[in-house]
Amino acid sequence: MLGADYIPISVATLLPTEVVGLDLFQQESKNDQYKLYRASDYPLTMDDLSRLRGRGVTRLYISKAARAVYQTYLRKVATSSDSDSVPLIARVGALNEVVRDVLETAFKRDDVDKTVHAAERLGSLATEIISQDEFTVSDLFQVLHHDYATFTHSANVAFYAGILATELGYSKENVERITTGGLLHDLGKLEIGEEILCKPGKLDESEFRKIRLHPGLGFKKLAHREDLCEGQLMMAYQHHERLDGRGYPVGCVDSDLHPWAKICAVVDVFEALTSQRPYRTPMPRSKALELQSRDSGKAFDPEILACWKSIIQRDSAS
């Protein structure tokens, strides 16, 4: 089969001694060929996973035809409460994959009602994992995807926002709402054409004007809903505003901005800087923080940004 017949999966989602029920493949270096790594009826061992990690292998591949089987396996892992047999990093990895898959499906259908309900379920599940004592940001960094799809960006922003909100001392109930808001914050981008969102070069003035519409478009999609709170709506509407009034879509200043929108603004930019974009490669986390620090007090709330920096730097030092 050709490369287009395969999809990547995270090694972190694979459990030792578990028969995944999938043929696992490795991509040959320097070409588009795939070779069988482990047959579907043969379990992985801890030694297998250790060797893969030692070689820097973070992705294996499955055939596209096996996607449904993999999704069933992921849901089993993500929702498991057996911490002895399912390590936290496997749950984190599985949940991240489930979030991306469900969010991609919901976004493509452009059904706001189903998207919101899916986001609420996923936000609750993500919060359960984030709030566990043994959870670390390094676990999350190991399993995140960094492509520039809107649903991938929204999934990453949601995890980051939940982590930041937890560190800031928000209640578990509000962390769940903030995580859900992160999943929905870019809903307005569904109204923007892929030729703009994925343009490999710099946007022209007309294209940038269209991009700047997405917070308002997302807000309009969500504003009538009684199952979302003001903070979640403001995450969609104000995540590109700045404290100095130079943001969009309105040009609000510090006192007009909702605290949850300030959280979203910090992690939204961090995620964009550290992920693949059509026009550039991912930026190291330290460099992204350095750039954001230059706008502390201008674009970003200083206390919230300082908290986020401490989370990332603590992870880097561990």
C-alpha contacts under 8 A as a table, 3 or more apart, distances in Angstrom:
res1	aa1	res2	aa2	distance
1	M	4	A	7.99
1	M	5	D	6.07
1	M	34	Y	7.96
2	L	5	D	5.49
2	L	6	Y	7.46
2	L	32	D	7.06
2	L	33	Q	7.08
3	G	6	Y	5.56
3	G	32	D	5.75
3	G	33	Q	6.93
3	G	34	Y	7.54
4	A	7	I	7.65
5	D	63	S	5.82
5	D	64	K	5.62
6	Y	61	Y	6.07
6	Y	62	I	5.50
6	Y	63	S	4.39
6	Y	64	K	5.22
7	I	61	Y	5.46
7	I	62	I	5.61
7	I	63	S	6.23
7	I	64	K	5.92
8	P	59	R	5.95
8	P	60	L	5.68
8	P	61	Y	4.41
8	P	62	I	6.55
9	I	13	T	7.88
9	I	59	R	5.45
9	I	60	L	5.45
9	I	61	Y	5.66
9	I	62	I	7.15
10	S	13	T	5.66
10	S	14	L	7.55
10	S	58	T	5.96
10	S	59	R	4.78
10	S	60	L	6.53
10	S	93	G	7.02
10	S	143	V	6.50
11	V	14	L	5.50
11	V	49	L	7.61
11	V	57	V	7.62
11	V	58	T	5.26
11	V	59	R	5.36
11	V	60	L	6.32
12	A	15	L	7.89
12	A	58	T	7.22
12	A	89	I	6.58
12	A	90	A	5.37
12	A	93	G	5.83
12	A	94	A	7.97
12	A	142	Q	7.66
12	A	143	V	6.56
13	T	74	L	7.41
13	T	77	V	7.85
13	T	89	I	7.58
13	T	90	A	4.52
13	T	91	R	7.00
13	T	92	V	7.93
13	T	93	G	5.13
13	T	94	A	5.23
14	L	18	E	7.73
14	L	20	V	7.59
14	L	44	L	7.94
14	L	90	A	6.74
15	L	18	E	5.44
15	L	44	L	7.10
15	L	86	V	7.11
15	L	90	A	7.08
16	P	43	P	7.04
16	P	44	L	4.95
16	P	45	T	4.54
16	P	46	M	5.18
16	P	49	L	7.40
17	T	43	P	5.12
17	T	44	L	5.29
17	T	45	T	5.41
17	T	46	M	7.68
18	E	43	P	5.37
18	E	44	L	6.41
19	V	40	S	7.00
19	V	41	D	6.16
19	V	42	Y	6.14
19	V	43	P	4.52
19	V	44	L	7.11
20	V	40	S	6.59
20	V	41	D	7.73
20	V	43	P	7.18
20	V	70	Y	7.76
20	V	73	Y	6.89
21	G	40	S	4.53
21	G	41	D	6.02
21	G	69	V	7.43
22	L	39	A	6.82
22	L	40	S	4.17
22	L	41	D	7.57
22	L	62	I	7.02
22	L	66	A	6.91
22	L	69	V	7.46
22	L	70	Y	7.32
23	D	36	L	7.07
23	D	37	Y	7.66
23	D	38	R	5.95
23	D	39	A	4.56
23	D	40	S	4.35
23	D	62	I	6.34
23	D	63	S	7.82
24	L	36	L	6.08
24	L	37	Y	5.43
24	L	38	R	5.11
24	L	39	A	6.35
24	L	40	S	7.14
24	L	60	L	6.43
24	L	61	Y	5.74
24	L	62	I	5.43
25	F	34	Y	6.03
25	F	35	K	5.39
25	F	36	L	4.43
25	F	37	Y	4.83
25	F	38	R	6.94
25	F	60	L	5.79
25	F	61	Y	4.86
25	F	62	I	6.12
26	Q	34	Y	5.52
26	Q	35	K	5.49
26	Q	36	L	6.45
26	Q	37	Y	5.96
26	Q	60	L	5.41
26	Q	61	Y	6.08
27	Q	31	N	7.92
27	Q	32	D	6.89
27	Q	33	Q	5.96
27	Q	34	Y	4.48
27	Q	35	K	6.52
27	Q	60	L	7.56
27	Q	61	Y	7.49
28	E	31	N	5.98
28	E	32	D	6.69
28	E	33	Q	5.43
28	E	34	Y	5.71
28	E	35	K	7.01
29	S	32	D	7.81
36	L	39	A	7.05
38	R	42	Y	6.57
38	R	44	L	7.81
39	A	42	Y	5.57
40	S	43	P	7.84
44	L	48	D	6.19
44	L	49	L	7.33
45	T	48	D	5.11
45	T	49	L	6.57
46	M	49	L	5.18
46	M	50	S	6.08
47	D	50	S	4.98
47	D	51	R	6.07
48	D	51	R	5.27
48	D	52	L	6.34
49	L	52	L	5.09
49	L	53	R	6.23
50	S	53	R	5.14
50	S	54	G	6.01
51	R	54	G	4.92
51	R	55	R	6.26
52	L	55	R	5.22
52	L	56	G	6.35
52	L	57	V	5.10
52	L	58	T	7.37
53	R	56	G	4.92
53	R	57	V	5.47
53	R	58	T	6.71
54	G	57	V	7.48
57	V	60	L	7.64
62	I	66	A	6.57
62	I	67	R	7.49
63	S	66	A	5.42
63	S	67	R	7.10
64	K	67	R	5.39
65	A	68	A	7.52
66	A	69	V	5.41
66	A	70	Y	6.40
67	R	70	Y	5.09
67	R	71	Q	6.20
68	A	71	Q	5.07
68	A	72	T	6.32
69	V	72	T	5.21
69	V	73	Y	6.34
70	Y	73	Y	5.01
70	Y	74	L	6.10
71	Q	74	L	4.96
71	Q	75	R	6.24
71	Q	98	V	6.99
72	T	75	R	5.33
72	T	76	K	6.42
73	Y	76	K	5.19
73	Y	77	V	6.38
74	L	77	V	5.11
74	L	78	A	5.93
74	L	94	A	4.99
74	L	95	L	7.14
74	L	97	E	7.39
74	L	98	V	6.64
75	R	78	A	5.06
75	R	79	T	6.02
75	R	94	A	7.05
75	R	95	L	7.38
75	R	98	V	6.84
76	K	79	T	5.59
76	K	80	S	6.08
77	V	80	S	5.25
77	V	86	V	7.01
77	V	90	A	7.15
77	V	91	R	5.71
77	V	94	A	6.21
77	V	95	L	7.97
78	A	90	A	7.65
78	A	91	R	4.57
78	A	92	V	6.99
78	A	93	G	7.93
78	A	94	A	5.16
78	A	95	L	4.97
78	A	98	V	7.99
79	T	91	R	7.48
79	T	125	L	7.82
80	S	83	S	7.70
80	S	86	V	7.11
80	S	91	R	7.57
81	S	86	V	7.96
82	D	85	S	5.81
82	D	86	V	5.96
83	S	86	V	5.09
83	S	87	P	5.85
83	S	88	L	6.96
84	D	87	P	6.83
86	V	90	A	6.47
86	V	91	R	6.88
87	P	90	A	5.41
87	P	91	R	6.64
88	L	91	R	5.04
88	L	92	V	6.10
88	L	129	I	7.97
88	L	134	E	7.69
88	L	135	F	7.09
89	I	92	V	4.93
89	I	93	G	6.01
89	I	139	D	5.51
89	I	140	L	7.53
90	A	93	G	5.06
90	A	94	A	5.97
91	R	94	A	5.07
91	R	95	L	5.92
91	R	129	I	7.93
92	V	95	L	5.17
92	V	96	N	6.10
92	V	129	I	7.13
92	V	139	D	7.18
92	V	140	L	6.56
92	V	143	V	7.52
93	G	96	N	5.14
93	G	97	E	6.34
93	G	140	L	7.33
93	G	143	V	5.23
93	G	144	L	7.58
94	A	97	E	5.19
94	A	98	V	6.19
95	L	98	V	4.97
95	L	99	V	5.98
95	L	126	A	7.24
96	N	99	V	5.12
96	N	100	R	6.24
96	N	143	V	7.35
96	N	144	L	6.94
96	N	155	A	7.45
97	E	100	R	5.22
97	E	101	D	6.17
98	V	101	D	5.12
98	V	102	V	6.01
99	V	102	V	5.31
99	V	103	L	5.82
99	V	122	L	6.48
99	V	155	A	6.49
100	R	103	L	5.16
100	R	104	E	5.90
100	R	151	F	6.23
100	R	152	T	5.88
100	R	155	A	6.23
101	D	104	E	5.20
101	D	105	T	6.29
102	V	105	T	5.20
102	V	106	A	6.11
102	V	118	A	7.26
103	L	106	A	5.03
103	L	107	F	5.94
103	L	115	T	7.27
103	L	118	A	7.50
103	L	119	A	7.57
103	L	151	F	5.80
103	L	155	A	7.72
103	L	183	L	8.00
104	E	107	F	5.21
104	E	108	K	6.12
104	E	151	F	5.48
105	T	108	K	5.27
105	T	109	R	6.34
106	A	109	R	5.28
106	A	110	D	6.38
106	A	111	D	6.64
106	A	114	K	6.68
106	A	115	T	5.08
106	A	118	A	7.63
107	F	110	D	5.06
107	F	111	D	7.27
107	F	115	T	6.84
107	F	151	F	7.26
107	F	187	L	7.79
107	F	190	L	7.18
110	D	115	T	7.68
110	D	190	L	7.37
111	D	114	K	5.54
111	D	115	T	6.05
112	V	115	T	4.94
112	V	116	V	6.04
112	V	221	K	7.06
112	V	222	L	7.66
113	D	116	V	5.36
113	D	117	H	6.34
114	K	117	H	5.16
114	K	118	A	6.02
115	T	118	A	5.12
115	T	119	A	6.06
116	V	119	A	4.99
116	V	120	E	6.16
116	V	184	L	7.35
117	H	120	E	5.14
117	H	121	R	6.39
118	A	121	R	5.25
118	A	122	L	6.15
119	A	122	L	5.11
119	A	123	G	5.76
119	A	180	T	5.45
119	A	183	L	6.05
119	A	184	L	7.09
120	E	123	G	5.05
120	E	124	S	6.20
120	E	177	R	7.82
120	E	180	T	5.54
121	R	124	S	5.30
121	R	125	L	6.43
122	L	125	L	5.08
122	L	126	A	6.00
122	L	180	T	7.34
123	G	126	A	5.12
123	G	127	T	6.08
123	G	158	A	7.84
123	G	176	E	5.57
123	G	177	R	7.17
123	G	179	T	5.26
123	G	180	T	4.61
123	G	183	L	7.67
124	S	127	T	5.20
124	S	128	E	6.38
124	S	176	E	5.51
124	S	179	T	7.99
124	S	180	T	7.70
125	L	128	E	5.20
125	L	129	I	6.69
126	A	129	I	5.31
126	A	130	I	6.12
126	A	159	F	7.18
126	A	176	E	7.83
126	A	179	T	7.61
127	T	130	I	4.96
127	T	131	S	5.90
127	T	162	G	6.86
127	T	172	K	7.41
127	T	175	V	6.74
127	T	176	E	5.50
127	T	179	T	7.22
128	E	131	S	5.50
128	E	132	Q	6.78
129	I	132	Q	5.52
129	I	135	F	7.03
130	I	135	F	6.02
130	I	162	G	7.23
130	I	163	I	6.51
131	S	135	F	7.17
131	S	166	T	7.46
131	S	172	K	7.64
132	Q	135	F	5.46
135	F	139	D	7.11
136	T	139	D	5.47
136	T	140	L	7.08
136	T	315	D	7.63
137	V	140	L	5.10
137	V	141	F	6.26
137	V	163	I	7.97
137	V	311	I	7.76
137	V	312	I	7.63
137	V	315	D	6.36
138	S	141	F	5.01
138	S	142	Q	6.28
138	S	315	D	6.04
139	D	142	Q	5.43
139	D	143	V	7.01
140	L	143	V	5.54
140	L	144	L	6.18
141	F	144	L	5.52
144	L	156	N	7.09
145	H	152	T	6.91
146	H	152	T	7.26
146	H	153	H	7.69
146	H	274	T	7.59
146	H	275	S	4.53
146	H	276	Q	5.60
146	H	282	P	7.92
147	D	152	T	6.76
147	D	153	H	7.71
147	D	275	S	6.14
147	D	276	Q	5.03
147	D	277	R	6.95
148	Y	152	T	6.79
148	Y	153	H	6.50
148	Y	198	C	7.75
148	Y	275	S	6.85
148	Y	276	Q	5.73
148	Y	277	R	5.42
148	Y	278	P	7.35
149	A	152	T	5.26
149	A	153	H	6.30
150	T	153	H	5.16
150	T	154	S	6.11
150	T	186	D	7.32
150	T	189	K	7.46
151	F	154	S	5.05
151	F	155	A	6.11
152	T	155	A	5.13
152	T	156	N	6.26
153	H	156	N	5.23
153	H	157	V	6.08
153	H	271	E	7.01
153	H	272	A	7.40
154	S	157	V	5.10
154	S	158	A	6.08
154	S	182	G	6.23
154	S	183	L	4.98
154	S	184	L	6.99
154	S	185	H	7.03
154	S	186	D	6.63
155	A	158	A	5.18
155	A	159	F	6.51
155	A	182	G	7.36
155	A	183	L	5.67
156	N	159	F	5.28
156	N	160	Y	6.20
156	N	271	E	6.94
157	V	160	Y	5.06
157	V	161	A	5.88
157	V	182	G	5.64
157	V	183	L	7.13
157	V	264	C	7.40
157	V	267	V	5.97
157	V	268	D	5.75
157	V	271	E	6.49
158	A	161	A	5.12
158	A	162	G	6.16
158	A	178	I	7.54
158	A	179	T	4.72
158	A	180	T	6.69
158	A	181	G	7.17
158	A	182	G	4.01
158	A	183	L	5.19
159	F	162	G	5.22
159	F	163	I	6.26
159	F	179	T	6.42
159	F	182	G	7.72
160	Y	163	I	5.14
160	Y	164	L	6.13
160	Y	267	V	6.11
161	A	164	L	5.11
161	A	165	A	5.97
161	A	178	I	6.61
161	A	179	T	5.94
161	A	182	G	6.52
161	A	263	I	6.43
161	A	264	C	6.20
161	A	267	V	6.30
162	G	165	A	5.12
162	G	166	T	6.12
162	G	175	V	5.46
162	G	176	E	7.08
162	G	178	I	6.20
162	G	179	T	4.88
163	I	166	T	5.19
163	I	167	E	6.34
164	L	167	E	5.11
164	L	168	L	6.17
164	L	263	I	7.35
164	L	307	C	7.34
164	L	308	W	6.20
164	L	311	I	7.87
165	A	168	L	5.00
165	A	169	G	6.46
165	A	170	Y	5.62
165	A	175	V	5.83
165	A	178	I	7.42
165	A	263	I	7.44
166	T	169	G	5.28
166	T	170	Y	5.52
166	T	171	S	7.39
166	T	172	K	7.49
166	T	175	V	6.27
167	E	170	Y	7.57
167	E	307	C	7.37
168	L	304	I	7.73
168	L	307	C	7.23
170	Y	174	N	6.08
170	Y	175	V	6.11
171	S	174	N	5.27
171	S	175	V	6.13
172	K	175	V	4.93
172	K	176	E	6.19
173	E	176	E	5.26
173	E	177	R	6.51
174	N	177	R	4.88
174	N	178	I	6.03
175	V	178	I	5.04
175	V	179	T	6.02
176	E	179	T	5.11
176	E	180	T	6.18
177	R	180	T	5.08
177	R	181	G	6.07
177	R	232	Q	6.98
178	I	181	G	4.85
178	I	182	G	6.18
178	I	231	G	7.74
178	I	232	Q	6.53
178	I	260	W	6.92
179	T	182	G	5.05
179	T	183	L	6.56
180	T	183	L	5.14
180	T	184	L	6.57
180	T	232	Q	7.67
181	G	184	L	5.11
181	G	185	H	5.82
181	G	231	G	7.93
181	G	232	Q	4.67
181	G	233	L	7.44
181	G	235	M	6.25
181	G	236	A	7.35
182	G	185	H	5.15
182	G	232	Q	7.95
182	G	235	M	7.17
182	G	264	C	6.90
183	L	186	D	7.63
184	L	187	L	5.42
184	L	236	A	6.83
185	H	188	G	7.86
185	H	215	P	7.83
185	H	218	G	7.26
185	H	232	Q	7.88
185	H	235	M	5.70
185	H	236	A	4.04
185	H	237	Y	7.70
185	H	239	H	7.66
186	D	189	K	5.65
186	D	214	H	7.17
186	D	215	P	7.02
186	D	218	G	6.59
186	D	236	A	6.33
187	L	190	L	5.93
187	L	214	H	7.67
187	L	217	L	7.81
187	L	218	G	4.95
187	L	221	K	7.87
187	L	236	A	7.56
188	G	191	E	5.82
188	G	192	I	7.53
188	G	213	L	7.80
188	G	214	H	4.37
188	G	215	P	5.89
188	G	216	G	7.10
188	G	217	L	4.65
188	G	218	G	3.62
188	G	219	F	7.35
188	G	221	K	7.51
189	K	192	I	5.07
189	K	211	I	7.68
189	K	214	H	5.27
189	K	217	L	7.80
189	K	218	G	7.37
190	L	193	G	7.58
191	E	214	H	7.34
191	E	217	L	7.42
192	I	196	I	7.03
192	I	197	L	6.99
192	I	210	K	7.12
192	I	211	I	6.89
192	I	214	H	7.36
193	G	196	I	5.56
193	G	197	L	6.43
194	E	197	L	4.84
194	E	198	C	5.55
194	E	199	K	7.67
195	E	198	C	5.62
195	E	199	K	5.60
196	I	199	K	5.09
196	I	203	L	7.48
196	I	207	E	6.54
196	I	211	I	7.87
197	L	211	I	7.94
198	C	277	R	7.90
198	C	278	P	5.87
199	K	202	K	7.47
199	K	203	L	7.37
199	K	278	P	6.25
199	K	279	Y	7.51
200	P	277	R	7.93
200	P	278	P	4.39
200	P	279	Y	4.66
201	G	278	P	7.30
201	G	279	Y	5.45
202	K	279	Y	7.36
203	L	206	S	7.91
203	L	207	E	5.63
203	L	208	F	5.81
204	D	207	E	5.32
204	D	208	F	6.14
205	E	208	F	5.15
205	E	209	R	6.21
206	S	209	R	5.16
206	S	210	K	6.54
207	E	210	K	5.14
207	E	211	I	6.38
208	F	211	I	4.97
208	F	212	R	6.19
209	R	212	R	5.15
209	R	213	L	6.73
210	K	213	L	5.31
210	K	214	H	7.45
211	I	214	H	5.81
212	R	215	P	7.04
212	R	248	Y	6.71
212	R	249	P	6.41
213	L	216	G	5.65
213	L	217	L	6.20
213	L	249	P	6.85
214	H	217	L	4.91
214	H	218	G	5.96
215	P	218	G	5.19
215	P	219	F	6.15
215	P	236	A	5.67
215	P	237	Y	4.63
215	P	238	Q	6.91
215	P	239	H	7.55
215	P	240	H	7.63
215	P	249	P	6.76
216	G	219	F	5.02
216	G	220	K	6.20
216	G	236	A	7.88
216	G	237	Y	5.79
216	G	249	P	6.79
217	L	220	K	5.18
217	L	221	K	6.39
218	G	221	K	5.13
218	G	222	L	6.42
218	G	236	A	6.08
218	G	237	Y	6.97
219	F	222	L	5.20
219	F	223	A	5.51
219	F	233	L	6.23
219	F	234	M	7.79
219	F	236	A	5.85
219	F	237	Y	5.43
220	K	223	A	5.33
220	K	224	H	7.65
221	K	224	H	7.55
222	L	225	R	5.70
222	L	228	L	7.83
222	L	233	L	6.87
223	A	233	L	6.63
225	R	228	L	5.95
226	E	229	C	7.39
228	L	232	Q	6.29
228	L	233	L	7.00
229	C	232	Q	5.50
229	C	233	L	6.52
230	E	233	L	5.12
230	E	234	M	6.15
231	G	234	M	5.08
231	G	235	M	6.23
231	G	258	H	6.51
231	G	259	P	7.67
231	G	260	W	5.72
231	G	261	A	7.13
232	Q	235	M	5.06
232	Q	236	A	6.74
232	Q	260	W	7.32
233	L	236	A	5.32
233	L	237	Y	6.25
234	M	237	Y	4.73
234	M	238	Q	5.30
234	M	239	H	7.40
234	M	258	H	6.43
234	M	260	W	7.27
234	M	261	A	5.69
235	M	238	Q	5.64
235	M	239	H	5.44
235	M	258	H	7.90
235	M	260	W	6.09
235	M	261	A	4.30
235	M	262	K	7.95
235	M	264	C	6.11
236	A	239	H	6.16
236	A	261	A	7.66
237	Y	240	H	7.80
237	Y	249	P	7.75
237	Y	261	A	7.97
238	Q	241	E	5.17
238	Q	248	Y	7.51
238	Q	249	P	7.54
238	Q	257	L	7.02
238	Q	258	H	7.83
238	Q	261	A	5.63
238	Q	265	A	7.94
239	H	261	A	5.17
239	H	262	K	6.79
239	H	264	C	5.69
239	H	265	A	4.64
239	H	268	D	7.58
240	H	247	G	5.74
240	H	248	Y	5.60
240	H	249	P	7.36
240	H	265	A	6.24
241	E	245	G	6.97
241	E	246	R	7.05
241	E	247	G	3.97
241	E	248	Y	5.01
241	E	249	P	7.01
241	E	250	V	7.50
241	E	251	G	6.20
241	E	252	C	6.20
241	E	253	V	7.70
241	E	257	L	7.84
241	E	265	A	7.67
241	E	299	A	7.50
242	R	245	G	5.39
242	R	246	R	5.77
242	R	247	G	4.71
242	R	248	Y	7.75
242	R	251	G	7.28
242	R	252	C	6.92
242	R	253	V	6.44
242	R	254	D	7.15
242	R	298	K	6.51
242	R	299	A	4.23
242	R	300	F	6.55
243	L	246	R	7.64
243	L	247	G	7.97
243	L	252	C	7.22
243	L	253	V	4.72
243	L	254	D	4.16
243	L	255	S	7.93
243	L	257	L	7.71
243	L	297	G	6.74
243	L	298	K	5.33
243	L	299	A	5.16
243	L	300	F	6.42
243	L	301	D	7.11
244	D	247	G	7.78
244	D	252	C	7.86
244	D	253	V	5.45
244	D	254	D	6.74
244	D	297	G	7.82
244	D	298	K	5.12
244	D	299	A	6.44
245	G	251	G	4.55
245	G	252	C	4.97
245	G	253	V	4.43
245	G	254	D	7.51
246	R	251	G	5.48
246	R	252	C	7.72
247	G	250	V	7.18
247	G	251	G	5.01
247	G	252	C	7.11
247	G	299	A	7.83
248	Y	251	G	5.16
248	Y	252	C	7.64
252	C	256	D	5.80
252	C	257	L	6.72
253	V	256	D	5.50
253	V	257	L	6.62
254	D	257	L	5.45
257	L	261	A	6.62
257	L	262	K	6.93
258	H	261	A	5.22
258	H	262	K	6.52
259	P	262	K	5.04
259	P	263	I	6.45
260	W	263	I	5.02
260	W	264	C	6.24
261	A	264	C	4.94
261	A	265	A	6.04
262	K	265	A	5.06
262	K	266	V	6.48
262	K	300	F	6.83
262	K	301	D	6.45
262	K	304	I	7.52
263	I	266	V	5.45
263	I	267	V	6.58
263	I	304	I	6.58
264	C	267	V	5.41
264	C	268	D	5.66
265	A	268	D	5.16
265	A	269	V	6.30
265	A	300	F	7.09
266	V	269	V	5.71
266	V	270	F	6.33
266	V	300	F	6.33
266	V	304	I	7.58
266	V	305	L	6.34
266	V	308	W	7.88
267	V	270	F	4.91
267	V	271	E	5.92
268	D	271	E	5.30
268	D	272	A	6.25
269	V	272	A	5.04
269	V	273	L	6.11
270	F	273	L	5.23
270	F	274	T	6.21
270	F	285	R	7.95
270	F	288	A	6.26
270	F	289	L	7.32
270	F	292	Q	7.75
271	E	274	T	5.28
271	E	275	S	6.06
272	A	275	S	5.47
272	A	276	Q	7.81
272	A	277	R	7.77
273	L	282	P	6.38
273	L	283	M	5.69
273	L	288	A	6.03
274	T	282	P	4.66
274	T	283	M	4.65
274	T	284	P	6.20
274	T	285	R	6.20
274	T	288	A	6.79
275	S	281	T	7.25
275	S	282	P	4.59
275	S	283	M	7.05
276	Q	280	R	6.61
276	Q	281	T	5.13
276	Q	282	P	4.79
277	R	280	R	5.25
277	R	281	T	6.23
277	R	282	P	7.18
283	M	287	K	6.49
283	M	288	A	6.30
284	P	287	K	5.33
284	P	288	A	6.34
285	R	288	A	5.06
285	R	289	L	6.26
285	R	312	I	7.81
286	S	289	L	5.22
286	S	290	E	6.23
287	K	290	E	4.95
287	K	291	L	6.28
288	A	291	L	5.21
288	A	292	Q	6.23
289	L	292	Q	5.03
289	L	293	S	5.99
289	L	309	K	6.64
290	E	293	S	5.13
290	E	294	R	6.72
291	L	294	R	5.45
291	L	295	D	7.28
292	Q	295	D	5.37
292	Q	296	S	6.57
292	Q	300	F	7.74
292	Q	305	L	8.00
293	S	296	S	5.00
293	S	305	L	7.64
295	D	298	K	5.07
295	D	299	A	5.25
295	D	300	F	6.25
296	S	299	A	6.16
296	S	300	F	5.01
296	S	301	D	6.30
296	S	302	P	5.17
296	S	305	L	7.07
297	G	300	F	5.52
297	G	301	D	5.53
297	G	302	P	5.32
298	K	301	D	7.65
300	F	304	I	7.60
300	F	305	L	6.47
301	D	304	I	5.43
301	D	305	L	6.04
302	P	305	L	5.20
302	P	306	A	5.95
303	E	306	A	5.11
303	E	307	C	6.20
304	I	307	C	5.13
304	I	308	W	6.30
305	L	308	W	5.04
305	L	309	K	6.13
306	A	309	K	5.06
306	A	310	S	6.20
307	C	310	S	5.16
307	C	311	I	6.41
308	W	311	I	5.14
308	W	312	I	6.39
309	K	312	I	5.22
309	K	313	Q	5.93
310	S	313	Q	5.14
310	S	314	R	5.78
311	I	314	R	5.25
311	I	315	D	6.28
312	I	315	D	5.14
312	I	316	S	6.24
313	Q	316	S	4.94
313	Q	317	A	6.17
314	R	317	A	5.21
314	R	318	S	6.30
315	D	318	S	5.28
